[in-house]
Amino acid sequence: MNQQKLPNATAVLVLGIVSIVGCCCYGVLGLIAGIIGLVLYKKDNALYQSNPTLYSDYNNLNTGRILCIIGLILSALYLVLNIVMIAVFGWDALSDQELMQERIRDLMGQ
């Protein structure tokens, strides 16, 4: 029997890679790519589970899912870190190095 490729296996793999790289963009791009990748994974996985002998590329689909999960975790952690930094130091201190050093000294009690 001639096997077909899963329609979104490559897209899930690419979105998983983008979600890992995108975690450096304040975490937002990585979250978006990871969530879209997992939604596409769910659709293709249901398609594959209905008839496994008809489709190939399940390894790419599974690898993409793992990359999406890793990207989601990294992006969420980086986003939380950014929110904490803004809450502790303020938005102004993130763009002004001297103000940041002053607030760090105040925080350390020096």
Backbone torsions as a table, in degrees:
resi	resn	phi	psi	omega
1	MET	NA	142.6	-179.2
2	ASN	-84.0	119.7	-178.9
3	GLN	-88.2	142.4	176.8
4	GLN	-99.6	155.2	173.4
5	LYS	-81.3	147.8	174.8
6	LEU	-65.7	136.8	-171.6
7	PRO	-62.7	-31.6	-174.6
8	ASN	-116.3	13.6	-175.9
9	ALA	-62.4	-44.7	179.8
10	THR	-68.6	-37.7	179.0
11	ALA	-64.4	-39.7	178.5
12	VAL	-65.2	-40.8	178.2
13	LEU	-62.7	-45.3	179.6
14	VAL	-65.7	-41.9	178.9
15	LEU	-66.0	-32.6	175.3
16	GLY	-64.4	-42.5	177.6
17	ILE	-65.8	-43.1	179.2
18	VAL	-63.5	-36.1	-179.6
19	SER	-67.4	-34.0	177.4
20	ILE	-71.7	-44.4	179.0
21	VAL	-69.1	-36.1	-176.8
22	GLY	-73.4	-8.3	178.9
23	CYS	-66.6	-18.5	178.7
24	CYS	-78.3	-10.8	179.3
25	CYS	-93.4	59.4	-178.7
26	TYR	60.0	12.3	176.7
27	GLY	85.4	-13.8	-174.1
28	VAL	-73.3	-47.2	-179.2
29	LEU	-63.2	-39.5	178.1
30	GLY	-65.3	-39.2	177.1
31	LEU	-63.7	-45.1	-178.6
32	ILE	-63.4	-48.5	-178.7
33	ALA	-64.6	-39.7	179.7
34	GLY	-65.3	-41.7	-179.9
35	ILE	-67.7	-44.2	177.9
36	ILE	-61.8	-41.6	178.9
37	GLY	-61.8	-40.3	179.0
38	LEU	-69.9	-33.8	176.1
39	VAL	-65.9	-43.9	177.7
40	LEU	-66.0	-35.6	176.5
41	TYR	-60.8	-44.8	-177.8
42	LYS	-60.4	-41.4	179.0
43	LYS	-64.9	-47.5	-178.8
44	ASP	-69.7	-33.5	178.4
45	ASN	-66.0	-40.9	176.8
46	ALA	-62.8	-39.8	177.9
47	LEU	-64.1	-43.5	-179.8
48	TYR	-67.6	-43.1	-178.1
49	GLN	-66.2	-26.1	178.5
50	SER	-70.2	-31.8	179.2
51	ASN	-155.7	84.1	-174.6
52	PRO	-65.4	-26.9	-177.6
53	THR	-76.1	-15.9	-176.4
54	LEU	-84.2	-21.9	-171.6
55	TYR	-120.8	150.4	172.8
56	SER	-117.5	-172.5	179.0
57	ASP	69.6	21.6	178.0
58	TYR	-67.7	-30.7	178.0
59	ASN	-63.2	-41.4	176.8
60	ASN	-64.0	-39.5	179.9
61	LEU	-63.7	-44.8	-179.0
62	ASN	-68.2	-40.1	176.8
63	THR	-62.8	-41.3	177.4
64	GLY	-61.9	-38.4	178.4
65	ARG	-63.9	-43.9	179.6
66	ILE	-63.1	-42.3	178.1
67	LEU	-64.4	-38.9	178.0
68	CYS	-63.3	-41.3	179.2
69	ILE	-65.3	-44.0	177.9
70	ILE	-62.0	-44.2	178.7
71	GLY	-62.9	-38.9	177.6
72	LEU	-63.7	-43.5	-179.5
73	ILE	-65.0	-47.1	179.4
74	LEU	-62.5	-42.8	-179.4
75	SER	-65.5	-41.1	179.5
76	ALA	-65.0	-42.4	178.4
77	LEU	-63.6	-42.5	-179.7
78	TYR	-67.8	-37.0	177.7
79	LEU	-65.3	-43.1	177.3
80	VAL	-63.0	-41.7	177.3
81	LEU	-59.4	-43.7	179.2
82	ASN	-64.4	-39.9	179.0
83	ILE	-65.3	-41.5	178.3
84	VAL	-65.1	-42.5	179.2
85	MET	-60.9	-42.3	179.0
86	ILE	-67.1	-39.3	-179.2
87	ALA	-68.4	-37.1	-176.6
88	VAL	-81.5	-48.1	-173.2
89	PHE	-98.9	-22.0	-177.8
90	GLY	90.2	157.1	-177.3
91	TRP	-66.9	-36.0	-178.1
92	ASP	-64.1	-38.3	-176.4
93	ALA	-70.6	-24.6	-179.8
94	LEU	-69.9	-24.5	179.4
95	SER	-102.2	-10.0	-179.0
96	ASP	-120.1	112.6	-174.5
97	GLN	-64.9	-40.9	-178.8
98	GLU	-66.2	-41.0	178.0
99	LEU	-65.3	-37.6	178.2
100	MET	-63.5	-44.8	178.8
101	GLN	-63.0	-39.4	178.8
102	GLU	-64.1	-42.7	-179.9
103	ARG	-70.0	-32.1	176.0
104	ILE	-67.9	-41.8	176.7
105	ARG	-62.1	-42.7	178.2
106	ASP	-62.9	-38.7	-179.7
107	LEU	-68.2	-36.1	-180.0
108	MET	-82.5	-9.9	178.4
109	GLY	81.1	26.3	-178.7
110	GLN	-98.6	NA	NA
